[in-house]
């Protein structure tokens, strides 16, 4: 299995997962034209997509889902709560799923996991094929036992390091927005993400992709400082940014 980010951050998110002849796009916060441009960098075309999976209805994750689905007749998978928000727009075809109930999309197994975030029925995913397991975990404000349980055996993980708590507190955002981001249903700080990695144990994890980094409330140096105690157990560290995303990451 392999995966890549088309872009990660508050101005748009999308991640591709591929195994054999199955290609899945998770979220689409870009226009059709921009999505196609970013997919082309990976040697992909939108016509190759077998499904679009949606984590939640915030615009940086779903604004492009409806247009892309309709243009290329791609089925969309989302929770009932996400669809009920109405923010994903009309789609070609919709399939509902329940968190903690696995389902297949072609040759890829999908496990949706409930996460604490300020949306209707948000989730994140663990993807599997054979013995390979890849986790996607962004847009949550706190770590639950359920999250630890489902992500502890991942071989690769795209993990949110959204903000540095001190930068957020001292930064330019209004107080209400600071409370939202730093709250239990907001986004993970560097310290929270690093703490999760220690809880996961690191026995299986070999590739860590740093994702959903705030442009105003974080810096790479602060991410690395938070990772000092756990980084030695990870073979490869990759950055997924807003403009470039990250290149294909391949798992045997």
Buried (B, 14 or more C-beta within 10 A) or exposed (E): BBBBBBBBBBEBBBBBBBBEEBBBBBBBBBBBEBBBEBBEEBEBEBEBBBBBBBBBBBEBBBBBBBBBBBBBEBBBBBBEBBBEBEBBBEBBEBEEBEBEEEEEBBBBBBBBBBBBBBBBBBBBBBBBBEEBBBBBBBBBBBBBEBBEEBBBBBBBBBBBBBBBBEBBEEBEBEEEEBEBBBEEBBBBBBBBBBBBBEBBEBEBBBBBBBBBBBEEBBBEEBBBBBBEEBBEBBEEEBBBBBEBBBEEBEBE
